[in-house]
Amino acid sequence: MEKVAVIGLGMIGYELVKKYLELDDYDVYIITRSDKGFFNDVKKYFVDITNEYKIKEIIKKINPDYVINTAAMTNVDLCETERDLAYKINALGAKYIGEICKEIGSFLCHISTDYVFDGNKGNYTEKDPINPINYYGYTKAEGERLLNELDYELISIVRISVPYCISPVKVNFFMWVLERLKNNEPISVIIDQWNTPTYVNELVEGIVKIYEQNINGLLHFGGEKVSRYDFALKVAEVFGFDKSLIKPIKSFEMNWKAKRPKDTSLNSKKAEKLLNIKLKTIKEALKEIEKILK
C-alpha cells in the first residue's frame, strides 16, 4: 500500500480524500488545521502549515509516497489586509512542505492559481510570464518560486481557476448561484471578468494521475473560458431556473479591497495531453452534477 497525505480539508482536499478512499491501493492521511468532523475513520493530524517544525515533523512521521498540498488562504480581499498571514500560509507553508518532501523523497503536488497572472491577455500557457496584481496572487507566485528553487524533480504545481463542485465544506461560486436561483432570488454577477472554472471532480482525477504517471513540473488545469455572468446563465439553463434573475454588473461596481485581473483564462492543453484527458465543457460538468444531485 502506498501512503498519500492530503494537506488541507477545504473543498479540494475533501474531494481528494473521498477519491483516495475509493481506491484500494492507498492508505490515506489527513493533515489539517482543525477538525471539521469529516472522515472520522481516517488518520488525522492537526497542524498549521505555518509551523515549520511541526509540519515537517508530521510529514516525516507519516513518510508518505505522495503529498498533496491544498492548504491556502484564498480569500483575495483578506490576503490584501492580512498580508503577513497570507505570506506565511501561501508562500512559506508551501516551502516547508516542499523542503521536507525533498528530504524524505516524497512526490509533491501543490495547488496554485490563475491569479499569478495580470489578466491582460488570457489563454495563458505554462510558459507565459507571471505578474500578479493583488497580494493573494503575489503570495501564490512566491509559493511557486520557493518550490522551484528547491530544484527537486518530484514536484508538480497545478494552477486552477474558480474551482466548483457540490461541496459540504465550502460554498463556492457555483453553489451560491444555484442556491439563490433555486430560491428565486435575483443575483448580480460580473460580466467583465473571465476565467476557466476548474471542475473539482475532474481535477481530483487529474491529481491521482499526476502521481501514477509521475508527471512533474507546471500544469494548468482550467476548463472552458467564461465570464462569471455566462457561468451563472449556464447554471440557470442546465438546472432549469429563471435566467432573468441574473443581472449583469461591472467589476468597478464591486466594493473590493484587492484588484482583480480581467482575463486569467488558462490554456490546459498541456495537461490534457500529458494526462490523456479531455476536459469537460461547463455544460457537461453541470449536467454531471445535476445527475449526482438527483
Phi, psi and omega in degrees: 000135176265152182258131175239130178248122178258120180260122182096130181240046173276205184302313184283318178302317180300312182293327178295314180299315179302315181297312183293333177290339177280340183268140185277342192269006188230142164265131186254135176234142180246131173243117185213161182287319185214158182275118178263005177086009178265154172052058184291346179263007179256142180293122182241143173238128182263105185218144172266128185292350177280350177270095188304310183300313186293314183295321179292320180298316183292315180298320179297320180296315180292321183054057185283155173283327186223129177241131178240116181262106177253358184289131180195158170262107190252356178286106190299318180288323178295322177300328181293324183263326180258062189296318183299313180294317179301318180292319180298317183285306191280332182254298184293321178302316178298319180297314180300316181295316178299318182297316182287327176298319178296318182298319184259358176080028177273146173282133181242131169247122183245131181271124177241199192218157174291344183285004171285349179262157181277348175081015182279341183232326181077176182051047185286134172261173180296341182273347183291142179292146179267155181196075185296146181248001173225169188289327175302309179300321179297315182293324178290323176296322177295320176302315178298314183299314182295325176290318179297326181292341179292340179053050182243127188290331187271049176233132174239126177252122184246116178269131180235176185212126178040068181295141180217147175182179171273115186237134175279353188264317189215136176280115178263177184304314180300313181296322178298313179299311182302313183296316181294317180295322179299323180271009178062033181260136178290147177228148174255125185230142186290134184257347187242035174223125186244144173205185181237086185306138183263119177283114190299322180300323177288318180302316181300316176301318180296318181294324175297315181294325181305316180285316183299326182257006175056051182261116182251182178087198188262134178226139171263133181227077178254214177207231181273139180284125177212160166277163177301322180298313178299321179300313180298320178298320179294323177298314179300317183296309184294321184266000174074039178254169185284113182294334184290350176287343185266115182255129178284137172226163179264156182304321185296343179280349180274143182267061184272145173280321184261147174291146177245135176291148187286310183222099180252029180303136183258137173271116187253021182298323180298314179297317180300318182290309183294322182268356180056054180228163172237114183293141182289153169287165179299319180299316179298316180295317181295322178294323177296317178296319180302318178297318180299322184284342183289000000 
